[in-house]
Amino acid sequence: MIKLKTRNVERSSFPNYLKKATECRRAAVRSYGQGDWNAAAICAIHCCISACDAICTYALGLRYTGERHTDAIALLLSIKPNDERYKSNATRLSRIINTKNMAEYEERLVFRKEAEKAIKDCERFLNFIRSEIPSANKS
C-alpha cells in the first residue's frame, strides 16, 4: 500500500478550496473564450486540484501534499471507495491531471480541442464535488 503524503486541515476550510476551484473554472472559461488554449487548460487543471482538496478537506480533514498529483486520486477514492460516481470522477480527475505536465512544462502548445476537453472535464468534476458537499455555495 502506498503511503500518501497528507496534511491535517480544518474541515471548516473546505470553502476556501472550493472558492479557488470556482475561480480557476471561471478563468479557464474566460481564457478559452479569448483563444488562450494553454491558460484555459492550466486553469481547468488547477480547478480540479482545488476541487479535490475541497472534498478531501470536507470529508476527511486531510489534504494531499505530495508532489505527484495522481496520488491525490487515491485520497479522493478513500472517501467512498465502492461508489461508482467516485470511481468515474477519479477517472476524470486522472485524465485531466495527466495533461498537467504537457500543458505546464513541455514545449508543445495545448490544442483548442484539448482545452475544450479540459474545461468540460473540470466543469463536470467541480459539479460532482459540489453535489457531495451539501452546504457548498452553488456559485
C-alpha positions in Angstrom: 0.0 0.0 0.0 1.2 3.5 -0.9 1.7 5.9 1.9 0.1 9.1 0.8 1.6 12.4 1.9 -1.2 14.3 3.6 -1.7 17.1 6.0 -4.4 17.6 8.5 -6.7 20.5 7.6 -9.5 22.1 9.5 -12.7 20.8 7.8 -14.2 24.2 8.1 -11.6 25.4 5.5 -13.2 23.5 2.6 -15.0 26.6 1.2 -11.6 28.2 0.6 -10.6 25.3 -1.7 -14.0 25.4 -3.4 -13.6 29.1 -4.0 -10.2 28.6 -5.6 -11.7 25.9 -7.8 -14.6 28.1 -8.8 -12.3 31.0 -9.7 -10.0 28.7 -11.7 -13.0 27.4 -13.6 -14.1 30.9 -14.5 -10.6 31.8 -15.5 -10.5 28.7 -17.7 -13.7 29.6 -19.5 -12.6 33.2 -19.9 -9.2 32.2 -21.3 -10.9 29.7 -23.7 -13.2 32.5 -24.9 -10.1 34.6 -25.7 -8.4 31.8 -27.6 -5.8 31.2 -24.9 -5.8 27.4 -25.0 -2.8 27.0 -22.8 -4.1 29.2 -20.0 -7.6 27.6 -20.3 -6.2 24.1 -19.8 -3.9 25.1 -17.0 -6.7 26.8 -15.1 -9.0 23.8 -15.7 -6.3 21.5 -14.2 -5.9 23.7 -11.2 -9.7 23.9 -10.8 -9.8 20.1 -10.4 -6.8 20.0 -8.0 -8.5 22.6 -5.7 -11.9 20.8 -6.0 -10.2 17.6 -4.9 -8.7 19.4 -2.0 -12.2 20.8 -1.1 -13.9 17.4 -0.9 -10.9 15.7 0.9 -10.9 18.6 3.4 -14.7 18.4 3.9 -14.9 14.6 4.1 -11.6 13.6 5.7 -10.0 16.7 7.2 -7.0 15.9 5.0 -5.3 17.4 2.0 -2.8 15.7 -0.3 0.6 17.4 -0.1 2.8 15.1 -2.2 4.5 16.0 -5.5 2.6 13.5 -7.6 -0.9 14.9 -8.2 -2.0 11.5 -9.4 -1.6 10.1 -5.9 -4.3 12.6 -4.8 -6.8 10.4 -6.7 -6.2 7.6 -4.1 -7.1 10.0 -1.3 -10.3 11.0 -3.2 -11.3 7.4 -3.7 -10.7 6.7 0.0 -13.8 8.8 0.8 -16.2 6.3 -0.8 -14.2 3.5 -2.4 -17.1 1.5 -3.7 -19.1 4.4 -5.1 -19.3 4.3 -8.9 -19.6 8.1 -9.1 -16.4 8.5 -7.1 -14.7 6.0 -9.4 -15.9 7.7 -12.6 -14.8 11.1 -11.3 -11.5 9.7 -10.2 -11.0 8.6 -13.8 -12.0 12.1 -14.9 -9.5 13.7 -12.4 -6.8 11.3 -13.6 -7.4 12.2 -17.2 -7.0 15.9 -16.5 -4.1 15.6 -14.2 -2.3 13.5 -16.8 -2.3 16.6 -19.1 -0.7 18.8 -16.4 2.9 18.2 -17.4 2.3 18.8 -21.1 0.3 21.9 -20.5 2.6 23.5 -18.0 6.1 22.3 -18.8 6.5 20.9 -22.3 7.4 22.9 -25.3 4.3 22.0 -27.3 1.2 24.1 -27.0 -2.2 23.0 -26.0 -4.6 22.5 -28.9 -8.1 24.0 -28.9 -9.8 20.6 -28.6 -7.6 19.7 -25.7 -8.5 22.9 -23.9 -12.2 22.3 -24.6 -12.0 18.8 -23.2 -10.1 20.0 -20.1 -12.9 22.6 -19.4 -15.7 20.0 -19.9 -13.9 17.6 -17.5 -13.2 20.4 -15.0 -16.9 21.5 -15.0 -18.2 18.0 -14.6 -15.7 17.3 -11.8 -16.5 20.5 -10.0 -20.2 19.9 -10.3 -19.7 16.4 -8.8 -17.7 17.8 -5.9 -20.4 20.4 -5.2 -23.0 17.7 -5.2 -21.1 15.9 -2.5 -20.8 18.9 -0.2 -24.4 19.7 0.9 -23.5 23.2 2.2 -21.4 24.1 -0.8 -22.1 27.5 -2.3 -23.5 26.8 -5.8 -21.8 29.8 -7.4 
